[in-house]
Amino acid sequence: MALQATTTTFCFSPPSFRSTPPHAFTSKRRLSIKSSSGLSSSPLLSLSQSNLKGRAFTSDGSTTESPSVVCFGEMLIDFVPTTSGLSLAQAPAFKKAPGGAPANVAVGIARLGGSSAFIGKVGEDEFGYMLANILKDNNVNNEGMRFDPGARTALAFVTLTNEGEREFMFYRNPSADMLLEESELDLDLIKKAKIFHYGSISLITEPCKSAHIAAAKAAKEAGVILSYDPNLRLPLWPSADNARDEILSVWDTADIIKISEEEIEFLTKGEDPYDDSVVSKLFHPKLKLLLVTEGPEGCRYYTKDFSGRVHGLKVEVVDTTGAGDAFVAGILSQLACDLSLLQKD
């Protein structure tokens, strides 16, 4: 879904296999889920372009309390065609739309009234400053952002079918988000959160991969809940096998995992994503909640003690970009208010 801003549009761009106790996949109880709605944001604020390299971003609009959810990873500019159903070459024009799944989730949580922060790296360029301002305008703590003077902010061109589905073409050679280093992490921000959320794109290349692993390790050791949305983007990976291996390399450390039926099929090498016995192979012993999104059909949810389904709402599809991120924002905003929901059916 797209969230409207005054001058731009924020696009919500969603191990070894083991058996799980049978009762985890038999109950048909329901889980109440809230999703975000489009709200108007204030005009972009001016931002000083000095003293931003390699240190915490200082903003007059920063929140004083520690954010409940810290989102880690990429933030970029999506170029979306003004006309759906055309190829990139055929599109008459494009509109720029801030994107990047972890940033989308952070904004979604803030718009739902929660407290969130974003940690990642952008270029020390106009797009980078624009993205920092958009986070600020949406009440997202951006003190964990870093600006790279030698790399540009990532760009992605998005094609939309007549049904609102999309495909991506990325420009990252390398982009600034790939260059975040472990030494640039705001570990204090991470350790004070209730939930630390991330995807898999930050695992593709060094040094960001090491920064990702270090951030998740610090969160885990501090007792923070780890939330993982693989958000598969195959064109960004060297190969399908490499993507599968790296996505699964951090699988067993996550407490909450959101995954789509297409991603289940990919990770299990073609097995039926609608078969509970297949889903059970992805449920590791320490996992608290596994969410499977099915687009217009809604979602399934699995814990060690119960499982069930929430049916989708009938809506007119305009653009599915970021629908999964909006879903994650709704889930995490509720869990951040009451983590005991993980034990309730």
Helices and strands as residue ranges (DSSP letters): E 2-4, E 9-11, G 22-25, E 69-72, E 76-81, E 94-99, H 101-111, E 116-123, H 126-137, E 140-148, E 155-160, E 166-171, G 176-179, G 182-184, H 187-191, E 195-198, G 201-203, H 208-221, E 225-228, G 234-236, H 240-249, G 251-253, E 256-260, H 261-267, H 276-279, G 280-282, E 289-293, G 295-297, E 298-302, E 307-311, H 323-337, G 339-343
